[in-house]
Amino acid sequence: MQPRRLSKALAPVLALCLAACGGSSADSQVEPGATGQEAAESVSLGLFTTLPIYWGEGADIGSMLDGASEPGWVRPALEKRATLVPLDTLEQDSLEGLGHVVLAQPRPLAPSENVAFDSWLREGGRALIFADPLLTQHSDYPLGDPRRPHDMVVMSPLFTRWGLELRFDDRQPEGERLVGFGDGEIPVDLAGEFALAGNDARADCSLSDGGLIARCKLGEGEVTLVADAALVDDHFDSPQRRAVLDTLVGEALSE
C-alpha cells in the first residue's frame, strides 16, 4: 500500500505507527557533537513516492503493525541520514515544519500542491526528486491498479515554472547501464534528460552528467533532480548504489 492512499482510511493508524517509531513532522536541528545516529534521528526527511520504499509492495495494514512487512534497502539507507516522514500529499499543512523532502516517482500533483511545494522550496526548503519518464522497476500489480508505481512522472507544471524540460530519447538502448555521475557512476535504465527551457529560465538551474542531473536554486531553497529512478529500485542493491544515494541525500540535507 502506498503512502498516497493513506490519507482517509488509514491516517489515524499511520499517526500511531509514526508515533511508535519516533516519527515527527518537525525538522529538528542537529546538536553539536551528536553521533551519526543521533544526527539522523534529529533531522526529519519527508518522503513522497508511489514506489514501495517505506513499506514493501503488497504490505497490508496487519503486516505494517506487527512488523512483518520488510522494506528493501532504500528505506534503511535513507534512515541512516534522517527520520523518514511518509507524506501522502504536498499541501501546505503537510510540508509545514519540514526542511527536507525526497520525491521518488511521485503521483501527478494537484494544482494546489504545485503551488504549495514551489512556495515551500522558495521559502528555504530543500528537495531531492527522482523523476523518471519511463519507469522500469518491476511491479506485481497490473497496469491500472492504483497500488502500482506510476510508470511516467507528470511534473511539467513545476518543471516549466523552474525553467526545465524533461526529455526522453526512445532510441536509447534498453537495460541498466552506468553513466557518469561526478567522479563516479550512477545506474540508469531508459533515463530521461533535463534541458533548460529557453534563455528566460525562471530559476537558477544548472545541468550536469549529460542532463541526467539538474540543480536549481529557487528563492531561499534548492532542489536536485534526477531524470531516472533506477537508483532507488529496491530489487537491486549494491555498495555503489548506496554510495550514490548517500551522496544525493547528503546534498539535499545541505551536508
N, C-alpha and C positions, 0 to 999 in steps of 0.2 A: 504494500500500500504506500502510495506516495504522500509526502507531507502536504502537497497541494490539495489533497482530498480530505484533510482532517479538520477543516475549519468549522464545519457544522456538527457532524455526528460525533467526532472524537476529540474535539477541543478540550473538554474537561479532563479526559484521560491523558491527553498529551501534556496538559499542565501538571498532572500528578507525576507523570514519567519524568518530566524535566526537573520537577522539584526533588524527586528522589535521586536524580543523577547530579544535582547541583547546578542545573542549567539556569540561566538568567538572561533577561533581555538587556541588562546593563553592561556597558563596556568599561570595565574597571581599569584602573591604572596599575602598571606593574610596579611593585615595591622595590626600592633599591636593595640589591643583594639577594633577591629572590632566586631560588633554584629554578632549573629549567621547568620542572613540573609545576612549581608554584607560579611561575610566569605564565605558563599555558593556562592554568586554571583561573588566572586573574583577568584574562582577555576573552571577551565573547566574540564569536565569529558566526554571523548569520549564514545559513545555508538554504538556498532557494534552488530547487532542482526537480526535474522529473526522473532523474536517474536513481536507481536503488542504492544510494550511498549510505543514508542514515540507517535504514533498515533494508535487509536483503530482499530481493524480489520474491514476491509471494508470501511475505510475512503477514500474519493476521494479528488481531489485537491480543489474542491469548499468548502467542509466542513473544510479542513485544513485552508484555508484562512479566512473563516468567523467565525472560532472558534466553529463551530457546532460539530466537532469531539471531543468527550470527552475521554481522556485517562483513563486507570484504575488507581489503587492505586500505582503501581510500579513507574511510572514516577514522580508523586509528591514526593514520598519517596526519590527518587534519587535527585530530585531538591532541597530538603532540605539541601543536602550536597554540591551541586555544580551546575554550569550551564551546562546543557547537550549539547553536540555537536554530533548530529547524523552523523555516518560515513557509507558510502556505500562501502568503500574499506580500506584496511590496508596497502596501498602502502606508501612509504616513505614520499611523499608530504602531504598525509592526516594526518599522525602522527606528522609531524613537528610542534613544538610549544606546543604539548600536553605532560603532565607529567603523566596522569592517564587515563585509559581506562577500560571499562566494556565490555566483550564479553558475550552475552547470547544466547546460541544455535546458533552460527554463521554458515554461509554457508561454504562449503569447500573453503579453501584459494588457490589462485594461487601460484605456486612456488615462484614468486617474492614477494608475500605478506608474505609467511612464512619467507623468508629471511629478509624482512623489519621489520616485527613485532619482530622477535627474536633479531635483531640488536637494535631496539628501546628499548627493555627491557634491554639488556646488557649495554646500554649507560645510564641507570638510570630510565627508565620508570617503572611504577607500574601498575599492571593489576589485575582484578578480572574476572575469567572465569567460567561461568556455562556451563558445557559440559555434556549433557545428552545422554547416549547411546540409550535410548528408550523414546522419549518424550511422555508424557501422556496428555498434555494440549489439550483441545478440539479446533478444528478449523472448521469454516463453509465451508472452501474451501476443495474441494475433493483432493484425492491423485493425484499428478502430477501437480496440479495448482502451478505456480511459486510464488503465493502470500501466500501459505501455509507455516507455520514454518517448518523447517527441522526436520524430525522425528528422525534422528540419526546424532549425531555430527561426523564430519570427521576432526580430527586434529592430526592423528597419526604421520605425519612427524615431527611436533613440539614436541609431547609427546616423541617420540623416541629420538629426539635431547636432550631433557631435562632429559632423563633417567627415563621416566614414561611409564606405560602401563595402559590403561583404560579397565577394565574387566566388564563383565556383567553376573550375575547369573540368568539364566532363570527359576530357581526353586524357586525364592523368591515369596512371596505372592503378589497378585495384590492389589491395593488400597493404599491410602495415609496412612502413619503411621509416628510417631515421633521417631526419633533416637537421641542419644546423640550428643550434639554439645557444647564443652567446659563445662561450668557449667549448660547449659540449654539443649534445644531440638530444632531440626530443622525438618520440614515436608519434607518427601521424598515419591516418588511413582515410583517403579521399578527403583531404583537408580543403578548407576554403582559403581565401586570400583577402586581406583588407587592402583597400585603396583609399587615398584621400579624395574626397568628393569635391573637386574643384579648388580654386585658389582662395575661396572665401570660407574656408572651414571655420565652423563656429566654436571649435575647441582647439586647444594647442595639442595636436596629436602628432606622434611620430611612429614610423613603421620600422620593423626590423625582421631579420630572418625571412626575407623574401615575402614580407606581408603576412606571415603567419601570426606575428605578434604586433599589436597596436597598443600604444600607451598614450593616454590623454590626460591633460590637466584641465579640470573644469572648476573654475572658481577656486575655492579652497581645497577641493578634493582631487582625487586621482583615480583612474581606472586602468587596469591592464586587461587586454582582451586577447584570447587565443582562438583562432579560427578553426578549431578542431577539438574533439572531446575524447580522442583515443587514449590520451594520457590517463584519464580517470575512469577507464574501463576496468571494473573490478575483476574481470575474467583473467586479466594478465597482470602479473606482479613481478617486479624486478628491482634491484637496488638502483638502477638507472632511473626508472620511473619515479621512485620515491624521492630521489635526489632532485629531479627536475621539479616535481610538485612542491617539494620543500622550498626550493628557490623561489618559485612563483608566489607561494603563500607568504613567505617571508617578505617579499616585495610588497604584497598587499597590506601586510601588517606594519609596514614602514621600518623594517629592520635592515 
